[in-house]
Amino acid sequence: MRRQIPYGSQWIDDSDVAAVARVLKGDLITQGPVAEEFERKICELTGAKYCVCLANGTAALHLAVMALEIEKGMEGITSTNTFVASSNAFIYSGLKPVLADIDPRTFNIFPEDLKKRITKKTRVIIPVHFAGQPCETAKIRALAGKKIHIIEDAAHAIGSKYEDGSPVGACKHSDMTVFSFHPVKTITSGEGGAITTNSKELYERLKSMRICGVVRDIPNKPGPWYYEVQRLGFNYRLTDIHCALGISQLGKLGAFIKRRREIVARYNKELAGLPVLTLPYERPDVFSAFHLYVSLIDFKALGKSRKWVIETLLKVNIGTQVHYIPVHLQPYYRKEFGYRKGDLPNSEKYYDQALSLPLYPRMTDEEVAHVLKNLKKVLS
Ligand SMILES: Cc1ncc(COP(=O)(O)O)c(C=O)c1O
């Protein structure tokens, strides 16, 4: 019996297990020197000056917005086509989440729509590099001007590159960039997240916020035990156990992305020309790490529902997923912020057709062939 092919999955090998075991056999298992090494390595990869690793990407988004110390009642804008953590981050800090529509080709926040949503109250924008494809960050920076902060949500985009070839996370056009190391992401630390920044001030603030607001480096302190709580914080530490896995995985990032892109190229080649299918578009001037392979299926033209397609593929052990139900259509957002169906038409049209096909580096050529054969059968 064939094992289930999921839409995404981690790839853990013996070297990862050995790296974690080394930490477990040592004296320090919570946040310590291995976390510092993980942060240094993320800085090397991205070119950012500072990095703070955190319990997960949601915690990273929470702290990133909170660290900006924005007055309550102001507004933050993000794409409606994201995991809800991106927009919840505004709400945690008392900001109103304003959701923007997507570019129908890239599925990223649409600068033209974003422009219309900037008001006197806008204080921060979170562009999400959906599926690994970098947003038009320079354009967004130009729209935002100098006063509006930008936090890039790069949960999908470690290893991706902007128009100028620089790595996502360098924070050239943003205050901070947030990563997630959840198992379906390009690399994993089990659970985990990180923020990169070039601001020493934000870095110091974030470091204390992840340990309940504690600051230990106090000039002329009365003794070694002394620390001060200088702001509100949380326990959002990432342990050395997780970081050992993260470092080990980071060493394989290039190989993981190469394999992802090989699978993408094969899907693109073999699925081209199917009349009901639109293949994912990669802007020619950027490099996507391809966290997801999102296809658009014209279910009306096919004469079958998405549910039928998903269930038929599941019968032959092929898992698929939908990324994402637009955030503005979620009951909580409708109730609290008055969103309605029809508000963001590009994203709603996209949602009606989106289906993420299996994509992960451990996927074998035979598994790719199995997906292709069955998908073609289902869609013809
Ligand atoms: C775009 C995006 N932002 C943020 C997150 C939150 O990351 P985490 O699951 O590590 O909390 C995710 C995770 O799925 C995500 O896809």
The ligand as a Gaussian input file, in Angstrom:
#p B3LYP/6-31G(d) Opt

LIG

0 1
 C        2.226000      33.393000       6.090000
 C        2.372000      32.866000       7.481000
 N        2.608000      33.731000       8.482000
 C        2.766000      33.308000       9.747000
 C        2.678000      31.989000      10.083000
 C        2.800000      31.577000      11.512000
 O        3.891000      30.766000      11.748000
 P        3.868000      29.654000      12.912000
 O        3.051000      28.514000      12.439000
 O        5.328000      29.302000      13.053000
 O        3.334000      30.295000      14.127000
 C        2.442000      31.048000       9.086000
 C        2.357000      29.614000       9.425000
 O        1.670000      28.823000       8.906000
 C        2.278000      31.493000       7.756000
 O        2.027000      30.626000       6.761000

